[in-house]
């Protein structure tokens, strides 16, 4: 799971960087996914250890970061549906970016939870 964590961190950095560039470097808030991506990469790298307890600790921290990021952006999924149905928003790029971040983090959290359940089953 540590490598998947790093992978999702890279995806978030790419999302934030691309959004920042595509919006003309005007909106620094479009770099928020970069911050979450950096955190995921750091904790993913720290989880790459043979020590079980340390690996578990850093993976749980990483999935908590992912869950907090998802919860912070989850409402944008509904706004994105409205956007695609034709509703006008002042900053549609922000909604698209937050929805993409939310979807990425939802997938990440689900993968982590499935991995945690599978690991728990094999330990017992």
Biotite code that builds the C-alpha atoms (Angstrom):
import biotite.structure as struc

atoms = struc.array([
    struc.Atom([0.000, 0.000, 0.000], chain_id="A", res_id=1, res_name="UNK", atom_name="CA", element="C"),
    struc.Atom([2.922, 2.355, 0.512], chain_id="A", res_id=2, res_name="UNK", atom_name="CA", element="C"),
    struc.Atom([3.611, 2.452, -3.224], chain_id="A", res_id=3, res_name="UNK", atom_name="CA", element="C"),
    struc.Atom([-0.055, 3.103, -3.965], chain_id="A", res_id=4, res_name="UNK", atom_name="CA", element="C"),
    struc.Atom([0.044, 5.941, -1.444], chain_id="A", res_id=5, res_name="UNK", atom_name="CA", element="C"),
    struc.Atom([3.021, 7.487, -3.220], chain_id="A", res_id=6, res_name="UNK", atom_name="CA", element="C"),
    struc.Atom([1.256, 7.003, -6.570], chain_id="A", res_id=7, res_name="UNK", atom_name="CA", element="C"),
    struc.Atom([-1.854, 8.839, -5.384], chain_id="A", res_id=8, res_name="UNK", atom_name="CA", element="C"),
    struc.Atom([0.370, 11.562, -3.931], chain_id="A", res_id=9, res_name="UNK", atom_name="CA", element="C"),
    struc.Atom([1.960, 12.034, -7.346], chain_id="A", res_id=10, res_name="UNK", atom_name="CA", element="C"),
    struc.Atom([-1.483, 12.161, -8.981], chain_id="A", res_id=11, res_name="UNK", atom_name="CA", element="C"),
    struc.Atom([-2.584, 14.882, -6.561], chain_id="A", res_id=12, res_name="UNK", atom_name="CA", element="C"),
    struc.Atom([0.573, 16.900, -7.213], chain_id="A", res_id=13, res_name="UNK", atom_name="CA", element="C"),
    struc.Atom([-0.014, 16.625, -10.957], chain_id="A", res_id=14, res_name="UNK", atom_name="CA", element="C"),
    struc.Atom([-3.651, 17.641, -10.524], chain_id="A", res_id=15, res_name="UNK", atom_name="CA", element="C"),
    struc.Atom([-2.792, 20.708, -8.457], chain_id="A", res_id=16, res_name="UNK", atom_name="CA", element="C"),
    struc.Atom([0.104, 21.735, -10.656], chain_id="A", res_id=17, res_name="UNK", atom_name="CA", element="C"),
    struc.Atom([-1.871, 21.343, -13.865], chain_id="A", res_id=18, res_name="UNK", atom_name="CA", element="C"),
    struc.Atom([-4.810, 23.254, -12.433], chain_id="A", res_id=19, res_name="UNK", atom_name="CA", element="C"),
    struc.Atom([-2.552, 26.064, -11.249], chain_id="A", res_id=20, res_name="UNK", atom_name="CA", element="C"),
    struc.Atom([-0.943, 26.368, -14.682], chain_id="A", res_id=21, res_name="UNK", atom_name="CA", element="C"),
    struc.Atom([-4.213, 26.044, -16.623], chain_id="A", res_id=22, res_name="UNK", atom_name="CA", element="C"),
    struc.Atom([-5.883, 28.779, -14.567], chain_id="A", res_id=23, res_name="UNK", atom_name="CA", element="C"),
    struc.Atom([-3.092, 31.189, -15.418], chain_id="A", res_id=24, res_name="UNK", atom_name="CA", element="C"),
    struc.Atom([-1.246, 31.136, -12.089], chain_id="A", res_id=25, res_name="UNK", atom_name="CA", element="C"),
    struc.Atom([-3.998, 33.342, -10.628], chain_id="A", res_id=26, res_name="UNK", atom_name="CA", element="C"),
    struc.Atom([-5.404, 31.107, -7.934], chain_id="A", res_id=27, res_name="UNK", atom_name="CA", element="C"),
    struc.Atom([-2.937, 29.753, -5.362], chain_id="A", res_id=28, res_name="UNK", atom_name="CA", element="C"),
    struc.Atom([-5.745, 27.709, -3.792], chain_id="A", res_id=29, res_name="UNK", atom_name="CA", element="C"),
    struc.Atom([-5.520, 25.426, -6.800], chain_id="A", res_id=30, res_name="UNK", atom_name="CA", element="C"),
    struc.Atom([-2.299, 24.151, -5.193], chain_id="A", res_id=31, res_name="UNK", atom_name="CA", element="C"),
    struc.Atom([-4.162, 22.586, -2.253], chain_id="A", res_id=32, res_name="UNK", atom_name="CA", element="C"),
    struc.Atom([-4.031, 19.112, -3.866], chain_id="A", res_id=33, res_name="UNK", atom_name="CA", element="C"),
    struc.Atom([-0.252, 19.522, -4.025], chain_id="A", res_id=34, res_name="UNK", atom_name="CA", element="C"),
    struc.Atom([-0.112, 19.841, -0.231], chain_id="A", res_id=35, res_name="UNK", atom_name="CA", element="C"),
    struc.Atom([-2.169, 16.678, 0.206], chain_id="A", res_id=36, res_name="UNK", atom_name="CA", element="C"),
    struc.Atom([-0.017, 14.929, -2.392], chain_id="A", res_id=37, res_name="UNK", atom_name="CA", element="C"),
    struc.Atom([3.182, 15.866, -0.579], chain_id="A", res_id=38, res_name="UNK", atom_name="CA", element="C"),
    struc.Atom([1.773, 14.538, 2.691], chain_id="A", res_id=39, res_name="UNK", atom_name="CA", element="C"),
    struc.Atom([0.784, 11.259, 1.046], chain_id="A", res_id=40, res_name="UNK", atom_name="CA", element="C"),
    struc.Atom([4.215, 10.861, -0.505], chain_id="A", res_id=41, res_name="UNK", atom_name="CA", element="C"),
    struc.Atom([5.964, 11.570, 2.796], chain_id="A", res_id=42, res_name="UNK", atom_name="CA", element="C"),
    struc.Atom([3.846, 9.092, 4.762], chain_id="A", res_id=43, res_name="UNK", atom_name="CA", element="C"),
    struc.Atom([3.985, 6.566, 1.923], chain_id="A", res_id=44, res_name="UNK", atom_name="CA", element="C"),
    struc.Atom([7.770, 6.704, 1.938], chain_id="A", res_id=45, res_name="UNK", atom_name="CA", element="C"),
    struc.Atom([7.884, 6.436, 5.722], chain_id="A", res_id=46, res_name="UNK", atom_name="CA", element="C"),
    struc.Atom([5.638, 3.358, 5.485], chain_id="A", res_id=47, res_name="UNK", atom_name="CA", element="C"),
    struc.Atom([8.163, 1.588, 3.254], chain_id="A", res_id=48, res_name="UNK", atom_name="CA", element="C"),
    struc.Atom([9.773, -0.235, 6.151], chain_id="A", res_id=49, res_name="UNK", atom_name="CA", element="C"),
    struc.Atom([9.953, -3.867, 7.207], chain_id="A", res_id=50, res_name="UNK", atom_name="CA", element="C"),
    struc.Atom([8.821, -2.923, 10.738], chain_id="A", res_id=51, res_name="UNK", atom_name="CA", element="C"),
    struc.Atom([5.136, -3.829, 10.924], chain_id="A", res_id=52, res_name="UNK", atom_name="CA", element="C"),
    struc.Atom([4.127, -1.377, 13.641], chain_id="A", res_id=53, res_name="UNK", atom_name="CA", element="C"),
    struc.Atom([5.854, 1.543, 11.967], chain_id="A", res_id=54, res_name="UNK", atom_name="CA", element="C"),
    struc.Atom([4.367, 0.669, 8.579], chain_id="A", res_id=55, res_name="UNK", atom_name="CA", element="C"),
    struc.Atom([0.894, 0.411, 10.131], chain_id="A", res_id=56, res_name="UNK", atom_name="CA", element="C"),
    struc.Atom([1.280, 3.753, 11.888], chain_id="A", res_id=57, res_name="UNK", atom_name="CA", element="C"),
    struc.Atom([2.312, 5.679, 8.784], chain_id="A", res_id=58, res_name="UNK", atom_name="CA", element="C"),
    struc.Atom([-0.298, 4.010, 6.589], chain_id="A", res_id=59, res_name="UNK", atom_name="CA", element="C"),
    struc.Atom([-3.008, 4.881, 9.081], chain_id="A", res_id=60, res_name="UNK", atom_name="CA", element="C"),
    struc.Atom([-1.788, 8.472, 9.153], chain_id="A", res_id=61, res_name="UNK", atom_name="CA", element="C"),
    struc.Atom([-1.773, 8.541, 5.342], chain_id="A", res_id=62, res_name="UNK", atom_name="CA", element="C"),
    struc.Atom([-5.311, 7.202, 5.056], chain_id="A", res_id=63, res_name="UNK", atom_name="CA", element="C"),
    struc.Atom([-6.448, 9.742, 7.662], chain_id="A", res_id=64, res_name="UNK", atom_name="CA", element="C"),
    struc.Atom([-4.968, 12.519, 5.523], chain_id="A", res_id=65, res_name="UNK", atom_name="CA", element="C"),
    struc.Atom([-6.776, 11.040, 2.521], chain_id="A", res_id=66, res_name="UNK", atom_name="CA", element="C"),
    struc.Atom([-10.060, 10.808, 4.396], chain_id="A", res_id=67, res_name="UNK", atom_name="CA", element="C"),
    struc.Atom([-9.810, 14.401, 5.634], chain_id="A", res_id=68, res_name="UNK", atom_name="CA", element="C"),
    struc.Atom([-9.072, 15.563, 2.094], chain_id="A", res_id=69, res_name="UNK", atom_name="CA", element="C"),
    struc.Atom([-12.047, 13.624, 0.771], chain_id="A", res_id=70, res_name="UNK", atom_name="CA", element="C"),
    struc.Atom([-14.391, 14.978, 3.438], chain_id="A", res_id=71, res_name="UNK", atom_name="CA", element="C"),
    struc.Atom([-13.224, 18.524, 2.752], chain_id="A", res_id=72, res_name="UNK", atom_name="CA", element="C"),
    struc.Atom([-13.977, 18.217, -0.977], chain_id="A", res_id=73, res_name="UNK", atom_name="CA", element="C"),
    struc.Atom([-16.882, 15.744, -1.093], chain_id="A", res_id=74, res_name="UNK", atom_name="CA", element="C"),
    struc.Atom([-19.538, 18.406, -1.616], chain_id="A", res_id=75, res_name="UNK", atom_name="CA", element="C"),
    struc.Atom([-17.858, 19.379, -4.879], chain_id="A", res_id=76, res_name="UNK", atom_name="CA", element="C"),
    struc.Atom([-18.940, 16.048, -6.384], chain_id="A", res_id=77, res_name="UNK", atom_name="CA", element="C"),
    struc.Atom([-22.554, 17.256, -6.230], chain_id="A", res_id=78, res_name="UNK", atom_name="CA", element="C"),
    struc.Atom([-21.557, 20.647, -7.602], chain_id="A", res_id=79, res_name="UNK", atom_name="CA", element="C"),
    struc.Atom([-19.720, 18.949, -10.463], chain_id="A", res_id=80, res_name="UNK", atom_name="CA", element="C"),
    struc.Atom([-22.874, 17.039, -11.404], chain_id="A", res_id=81, res_name="UNK", atom_name="CA", element="C"),
    struc.Atom([-24.789, 20.323, -11.426], chain_id="A", res_id=82, res_name="UNK", atom_name="CA", element="C"),
    struc.Atom([-22.009, 21.921, -13.464], chain_id="A", res_id=83, res_name="UNK", atom_name="CA", element="C"),
    struc.Atom([-22.210, 19.206, -16.096], chain_id="A", res_id=84, res_name="UNK", atom_name="CA", element="C"),
    struc.Atom([-25.995, 19.618, -16.204], chain_id="A", res_id=85, res_name="UNK", atom_name="CA", element="C"),
    struc.Atom([-25.509, 23.255, -17.171], chain_id="A", res_id=86, res_name="UNK", atom_name="CA", element="C"),
    struc.Atom([-25.614, 25.207, -13.927], chain_id="A", res_id=87, res_name="UNK", atom_name="CA", element="C"),
    struc.Atom([-23.316, 28.205, -13.968], chain_id="A", res_id=88, res_name="UNK", atom_name="CA", element="C"),
    struc.Atom([-20.709, 28.695, -11.259], chain_id="A", res_id=89, res_name="UNK", atom_name="CA", element="C"),
    struc.Atom([-18.315, 31.632, -10.828], chain_id="A", res_id=90, res_name="UNK", atom_name="CA", element="C"),
    struc.Atom([-15.243, 29.365, -10.896], chain_id="A", res_id=91, res_name="UNK", atom_name="CA", element="C"),
    struc.Atom([-16.040, 26.118, -12.726], chain_id="A", res_id=92, res_name="UNK", atom_name="CA", element="C"),
    struc.Atom([-12.364, 25.094, -12.851], chain_id="A", res_id=93, res_name="UNK", atom_name="CA", element="C"),
    struc.Atom([-12.247, 25.097, -9.051], chain_id="A", res_id=94, res_name="UNK", atom_name="CA", element="C"),
    struc.Atom([-15.253, 22.795, -8.867], chain_id="A", res_id=95, res_name="UNK", atom_name="CA", element="C"),
    struc.Atom([-13.756, 20.436, -11.422], chain_id="A", res_id=96, res_name="UNK", atom_name="CA", element="C"),
    struc.Atom([-10.442, 20.325, -9.567], chain_id="A", res_id=97, res_name="UNK", atom_name="CA", element="C"),
    struc.Atom([-12.055, 19.756, -6.174], chain_id="A", res_id=98, res_name="UNK", atom_name="CA", element="C"),
    struc.Atom([-14.268, 17.027, -7.634], chain_id="A", res_id=99, res_name="UNK", atom_name="CA", element="C"),
    struc.Atom([-11.232, 15.328, -9.182], chain_id="A", res_id=100, res_name="UNK", atom_name="CA", element="C"),
    struc.Atom([-9.373, 15.551, -5.879], chain_id="A", res_id=101, res_name="UNK", atom_name="CA", element="C"),
    struc.Atom([-12.383, 14.191, -4.033], chain_id="A", res_id=102, res_name="UNK", atom_name="CA", element="C"),
    struc.Atom([-12.728, 11.267, -6.427], chain_id="A", res_id=103, res_name="UNK", atom_name="CA", element="C"),
    struc.Atom([-9.018, 10.429, -6.262], chain_id="A", res_id=104, res_name="UNK", atom_name="CA", element="C"),
    struc.Atom([-9.028, 10.495, -2.481], chain_id="A", res_id=105, res_name="UNK", atom_name="CA", element="C"),
    struc.Atom([-12.218, 8.442, -2.282], chain_id="A", res_id=106, res_name="UNK", atom_name="CA", element="C"),
    struc.Atom([-10.631, 5.745, -4.429], chain_id="A", res_id=107, res_name="UNK", atom_name="CA", element="C"),
    struc.Atom([-7.478, 5.907, -2.308], chain_id="A", res_id=108, res_name="UNK", atom_name="CA", element="C"),
    struc.Atom([-9.366, 5.585, 0.989], chain_id="A", res_id=109, res_name="UNK", atom_name="CA", element="C"),
    struc.Atom([-11.439, 2.669, -0.310], chain_id="A", res_id=110, res_name="UNK", atom_name="CA", element="C"),
    struc.Atom([-8.284, 0.873, -1.468], chain_id="A", res_id=111, res_name="UNK", atom_name="CA", element="C"),
    struc.Atom([-6.644, 1.453, 1.913], chain_id="A", res_id=112, res_name="UNK", atom_name="CA", element="C"),
    struc.Atom([-9.649, 0.221, 3.868], chain_id="A", res_id=113, res_name="UNK", atom_name="CA", element="C"),
    struc.Atom([-9.825, -2.910, 1.725], chain_id="A", res_id=114, res_name="UNK", atom_name="CA", element="C"),
    struc.Atom([-6.107, -3.470, 2.306], chain_id="A", res_id=115, res_name="UNK", atom_name="CA", element="C"),
    struc.Atom([-6.464, -2.959, 6.052], chain_id="A", res_id=116, res_name="UNK", atom_name="CA", element="C"),
    struc.Atom([-9.333, -5.465, 6.195], chain_id="A", res_id=117, res_name="UNK", atom_name="CA", element="C"),
    struc.Atom([-7.365, -8.023, 4.189], chain_id="A", res_id=118, res_name="UNK", atom_name="CA", element="C"),
    struc.Atom([-4.305, -7.551, 6.415], chain_id="A", res_id=119, res_name="UNK", atom_name="CA", element="C"),
    struc.Atom([-6.423, -7.957, 9.516], chain_id="A", res_id=120, res_name="UNK", atom_name="CA", element="C"),
    struc.Atom([-7.927, -11.192, 8.182], chain_id="A", res_id=121, res_name="UNK", atom_name="CA", element="C"),
    struc.Atom([-4.519, -12.680, 7.438], chain_id="A", res_id=122, res_name="UNK", atom_name="CA", element="C"),
    struc.Atom([-3.200, -11.765, 10.909], chain_id="A", res_id=123, res_name="UNK", atom_name="CA", element="C"),
    struc.Atom([-6.052, -13.358, 12.836], chain_id="A", res_id=124, res_name="UNK", atom_name="CA", element="C"),
])
